[in-house]
Amino acid sequence: MTDSTSVPFTALTALEQGGVIFYPTEAVYGLGCDPDNQQAVEQLLAMKQRPVEKGLILIADNYGQLLKYVDDAKIPMDKRTDIFSSWPGAITWVMPAAKTTPKWLTGQFDTIAVRVTNHPTVKHLCQKFDKPLVSTSANLSGQDTVTSIAMAKSEFGEKVAFYVDEPLGDNTQPSTIKDVMTGKVFRG
């Protein structure tokens, strides 16, 4: 980000007011909101036409921001090297969810998908918001991801509270999703 007060503040205001934002990630544009605001998450799911049962990904600046949502004590010590050597980066780990993690985030699962990003715009936004964001691709469920802000505005219009106009990262594929306990790859 070139101006650390304009774009993040406006996107930050939208998040604080329970809005859904459009923003760049490592490879694709995403839709995000405050993970603790059930109404915002439900609005995001309705926009995407995505069932709550599927669960969502949280994207953060650092692992500390994710501890509220993850049952860290259940993660074996021998798995931690894999996790922390892959972050920050485009690896999303499916981890045991904390008992207090809302079902609007975990869906039908007792796990939560989380990632520590290396995208500077998202890192900055999570730092200013002081917590992770819900991160899901900017598309209707099952459809192709939008490839530009113009396309997103055509698809979502004013349902999105703020469009962050920053470039995507250098990755060509969405993040890999792996189960921390089994190593199973859900998306490679």
N, C-alpha and C positions, 0 to 999 in steps of 0.2 A: 504494500500500500504506500502510496506516495504521501498522502496527507493523513496522519494518524488521528485526526479529529473529525473529519467530515463523514467519510463512508462508514467507518466503524460506529460512530456515534449514531448515525441515522439507522443503521441496521440494528445496533444495540437498543435503541429506543423501540423499534418494532418488536424485538424479542421481549423486552421488558413489558410491553403492552399486550403480550399474548399473540403476536402476529406470526405469520409464516414468512420466512425469507427465502430467496433464491440466491445461491452462492456457488462459487467454483470450488472443486475439490481437486485431488491429485489427477483425476482422469476425466471426470464427468461433472456436469452441473448438478447441484443437489437442492433439495428443499429441506429446510430445517426450522426448528422451533425450540422453545424451552421444554426440556424433557419433564420438568416438574409441573407443567401447566396442562392438565388433562384436556381442557377445552381447546388449547392450541394443537395438541397432538391429534385430537379427534377431527379438527378442521383440516389438518394436513392429510390424514387418512382419507377423509371425504374427498378432498381435492384429487388425490391419486386414485381414488376408488380401490383402495387397498384394505383388505380385511385386517382388523386388529389382531386376529389370531396369529398372523405371520410374524409379529414382533418387529422391532426396529433396531437400527444401529445408532450408537452414540459415538460422536467424534469429539476428541478433546485435545487440549494443548499438552497435557501431561497426565500420567497415570493417577496422580493425586486427585484430579478432578473426577475420576471414574470410581473412586473407592466407595462412594455413597451407594453405588448401584451394583457393585461386584462383591461377592462373598470371597474376599481375598484369602481368608483362612483355609478355604477348600482347595486353593491352587497349590499343588505340590511344589516343593522347592526345585525339583529337577526340571519342571516345566518353565520356570521363570527365565532361564537363559534364553529359551526360544522366544518368549514374549518380548523381553526387554531388548534383545539384540535386533528385533525386527522393527522397533519403534525409535524415533518417529518414522512413519512410512505407511505404505499402502497395504498393510496386513491387518485385517479385522479378526479379532479373536473372539470366539464364543466361549464365555466364562460362566461359572456358576453365578446366579443372580443373588444379591442380598435379599433377605426375607422381606425387606421394606420396599423393594423395587416395585413400582406400580405395574399392574397387568397391562396397562395401555402401552407399556414399553416392551414387556417380555412376551405378550400374547399368550399363546398356549404353552409356552416353555417355562422351565425353571432356570433358564440361562439368559444371558444378555450378550449381545454382540457389541464389541467396543473397539475403538481404534484411537491411537495417538497419532495425529496427522503431522506431516511435514510441510503442508501447504501454508505459506506465510500469511495469507489473508485469513484463513480459518484459525490458525494459531492465534493471531492477533485478536480476532473476534472472541474466541474462547477466553483469552486472557482478560479482555475488557468485561465480558459477561460473567467471568469468574466461575464458569461451569461448562460442561459439555453441551453440545447441540445434538438434537435428533438429526440424523443424516440419512436421507433416502434419495435415490436418483430422481431427477426432475422429469417425470413422465407419468402418464396414466399407467396403472398397474398392468404389466404384461406388454406394454408398448415400448417403442424405441425411446431412448433418452433424448431430450431436446439438446440441440447442439449450439444454441445461441440465445442471447437474451431476447432478441426479437421473436424467436420461435416460442420461448417461454411465455412472453407477454401475450402472444396470440393464443396459447394453450390455457394459461391460468389467469391472465388479465389482472384485475384488481383484487383477486383472492389472495395474491401475494402482497404482503405489506411493504416489502422492500426488495429491490433487485440489486445485488452487489455486482457492480460492473468491473470485474477484475478477471485476468486470464486464468485458464485452467493450468494445472500442473503439467509435467512432462510425461506422465504415464499414458499409455495407449489403451489400457484395460482397467476396469473398475478394480477395487481392492480385492485381494484374495481373502476368502473367509475360511478360517480353520477352527476346529474344535480344540481348545487348549488341553483337554483331558485325553483325547484319543488321537489327535493329529489329523483326523478326518478332514478332507478339503471339501467344503460345500460349494465354493466358487473359486475357480483357479484362474 
